[in-house]
Amino acid sequence: MKKRAAVWCTLLCTLIFSAPAFCTQDQQEESCEYWGYHLILDCKSCDKEKIKDPEHIKTFIKTLVERIDMKAYGEPILEHFATHNPLAGGYSLVQLIETSDITAHFVDLNGDAYFDIFSCKSFDIPVAETVIQEFFNPHSIKKIYLERQA
């Protein structure tokens, strides 16, 4: 049973990572295969001091936007939420980009962090993971990648 799951996983990963990258304006008008690219990263046990530091988080998002070749639209929104609930309290981040958005939530209690990068322009997934690793040093990262099309 485990072997069959591994084969399906390999097949699925091959399909996902060999798909076309970004649709040009002409392709969009001719019914592009994908409308957007969505990377979800659940990061376990990040450096607690770094996830609680608003200046560090702001530097992170500016670096991430640059390194995955996106264009920020305005300044990042960063607020500390859920202080009434120690299990969920932490900073939430929203950075609009010209092709959609990047969001994150950092959990003060255990150092976990949750990132979403969504863009109609393709981006380099390993670069995004590397930036997160460099800035927050998670013990592990669970990754989900989706190619979106209604």
Backbone torsions as a table, in degrees:
resi	resn	phi	psi	omega
1	MET	NA	-41.8	179.8
2	LYS	-64.2	-36.0	179.5
3	LYS	-63.9	-42.8	179.9
4	ARG	-63.7	-40.8	177.8
5	ALA	-63.9	-39.8	178.9
6	ALA	-64.8	-39.2	178.4
7	VAL	-64.3	-44.9	178.8
8	TRP	-62.7	-41.0	179.4
9	CYS	-62.3	-44.8	178.5
10	THR	-61.6	-44.9	179.3
11	LEU	-62.1	-46.7	-179.7
12	LEU	-61.5	-45.6	179.2
13	CYS	-62.2	-39.4	177.9
14	THR	-62.3	-43.7	179.2
15	LEU	-64.9	-43.1	-177.2
16	ILE	-66.1	-48.5	-171.4
17	PHE	-87.4	0.2	175.3
18	SER	-109.4	8.9	-179.2
19	ALA	-75.4	160.9	179.2
20	PRO	-61.0	150.4	-174.4
21	ALA	-81.2	-88.9	-170.1
22	PHE	-118.5	138.1	-178.9
23	CYS	-89.1	130.6	174.6
24	THR	-75.1	170.8	178.6
25	GLN	-58.0	-43.0	178.8
26	ASP	-61.6	-42.6	179.9
27	GLN	-65.8	-38.0	179.5
28	GLN	-62.4	-39.8	179.4
29	GLU	-70.0	-24.2	179.9
30	GLU	-96.9	18.4	179.7
31	SER	74.2	78.9	179.0
32	CYS	-64.3	148.2	-178.1
33	GLU	-67.1	-38.0	-179.8
34	TYR	-130.0	145.0	178.9
35	TRP	-97.8	-32.1	-176.8
36	GLY	-155.3	165.3	-176.9
37	TYR	-124.8	129.2	-171.4
38	HIS	-130.2	115.3	177.1
39	LEU	-107.7	126.7	178.7
40	ILE	-117.9	123.8	-179.7
41	LEU	-125.2	120.0	174.3
42	ASP	-103.0	114.7	-172.7
43	CYS	-109.8	123.9	-176.0
44	LYS	-93.6	132.2	170.4
45	SER	53.4	61.7	174.6
46	CYS	-74.7	171.9	175.6
47	ASP	-64.0	113.6	-173.9
48	LYS	-63.3	-34.9	179.0
49	GLU	-65.7	-39.0	-177.0
50	LYS	-72.0	-36.3	-179.6
51	ILE	-75.9	-13.0	178.4
52	LYS	-99.0	0.8	-175.5
53	ASP	-102.8	105.3	-176.3
54	PRO	-60.4	-35.0	179.2
55	GLU	-68.4	-38.0	177.1
56	HIS	-63.7	-42.4	180.0
57	ILE	-64.9	-41.2	178.2
58	LYS	-64.8	-40.1	176.9
59	THR	-64.8	-40.2	177.5
60	PHE	-57.2	-50.8	-173.8
61	ILE	-66.7	-36.9	177.4
62	LYS	-64.5	-39.5	178.4
63	THR	-67.3	-45.5	-179.6
64	LEU	-59.8	-48.2	-179.2
65	VAL	-56.2	-45.8	-179.7
66	GLU	-65.5	-46.2	-173.3
67	ARG	-72.9	-23.8	175.5
68	ILE	-98.8	13.5	172.4
69	ASP	61.7	47.5	175.1
70	MET	-110.4	173.5	179.2
71	LYS	-125.4	116.0	-179.6
72	ALA	-66.9	142.7	173.9
73	TYR	-110.7	99.0	-178.1
74	GLY	79.8	-175.3	179.8
75	GLU	-84.2	154.7	176.6
76	PRO	-67.4	148.7	172.9
77	ILE	-99.3	124.8	-177.7
78	LEU	-137.3	117.2	-178.9
79	GLU	-135.8	146.4	176.1
80	HIS	-91.7	120.8	-174.5
81	PHE	-121.1	167.7	172.4
82	ALA	59.4	36.7	179.5
83	THR	-65.5	-20.2	178.0
84	HIS	-75.3	-13.7	-178.0
85	ASN	-126.2	98.5	-176.4
86	PRO	-59.9	-20.8	179.0
87	LEU	-75.2	-21.0	-175.3
88	ALA	-121.1	-13.4	-174.0
89	GLY	-59.5	141.3	177.1
90	GLY	161.7	-179.9	179.5
91	TYR	-77.1	142.0	169.8
92	SER	-116.9	140.1	-173.8
93	LEU	-126.7	135.1	171.9
94	VAL	-133.0	124.4	172.5
95	GLN	-124.8	111.3	173.7
96	LEU	-71.9	141.1	173.5
97	ILE	-124.6	158.9	-176.0
98	GLU	-58.3	-24.1	-178.8
99	THR	-105.7	6.5	171.4
100	SER	152.4	-113.2	-175.7
101	ASP	-159.4	162.2	172.2
102	ILE	-128.1	128.9	179.0
103	THR	-129.6	158.3	177.3
104	ALA	-156.7	153.1	169.2
105	HIS	-134.4	134.5	-178.1
106	PHE	-114.5	130.3	-177.4
107	VAL	-99.2	113.6	-177.7
108	ASP	-57.2	-43.2	-171.1
109	LEU	-61.0	-48.8	-173.2
110	ASN	-117.2	-3.7	178.3
111	GLY	83.6	4.6	178.6
112	ASP	-69.7	152.6	179.3
113	ALA	-143.3	144.8	-176.1
114	TYR	-127.5	120.3	-175.8
115	PHE	-118.6	142.8	172.0
116	ASP	-132.2	126.2	173.0
117	ILE	-118.9	118.4	179.4
118	PHE	-126.5	129.0	-177.3
119	SER	-155.1	144.3	172.9
120	CYS	-82.4	-6.5	172.2
121	LYS	-100.7	133.4	179.7
122	SER	-66.2	158.9	-179.8
123	PHE	-147.1	164.7	-175.9
124	ASP	-85.3	106.9	-177.0
125	ILE	-62.1	-47.8	178.8
126	PRO	-59.5	-33.3	177.1
127	VAL	-65.6	-44.2	178.1
128	ALA	-59.0	-45.7	178.8
129	GLU	-62.3	-40.0	-179.9
130	THR	-63.8	-43.0	179.4
131	VAL	-62.2	-44.0	178.3
132	ILE	-62.4	-42.8	178.3
133	GLN	-61.2	-45.2	-179.1
134	GLU	-63.2	-39.8	-174.1
135	PHE	-86.0	-29.9	-172.2
136	PHE	-125.9	-12.3	175.5
137	ASN	49.5	55.3	178.4
138	PRO	-67.6	149.9	177.1
139	HIS	-71.1	-31.6	177.2
140	SER	-153.7	156.8	178.7
141	ILE	-131.7	126.6	172.6
142	LYS	-100.8	127.6	-172.9
143	LYS	-117.9	137.1	171.1
144	ILE	-130.3	130.6	179.2
145	TYR	-125.0	129.1	-178.3
146	LEU	-125.8	141.5	168.7
147	GLU	-104.5	118.5	-168.8
148	ARG	-96.0	136.9	174.6
149	GLN	-159.3	123.2	-179.4
150	ALA	-70.2	NA	NA
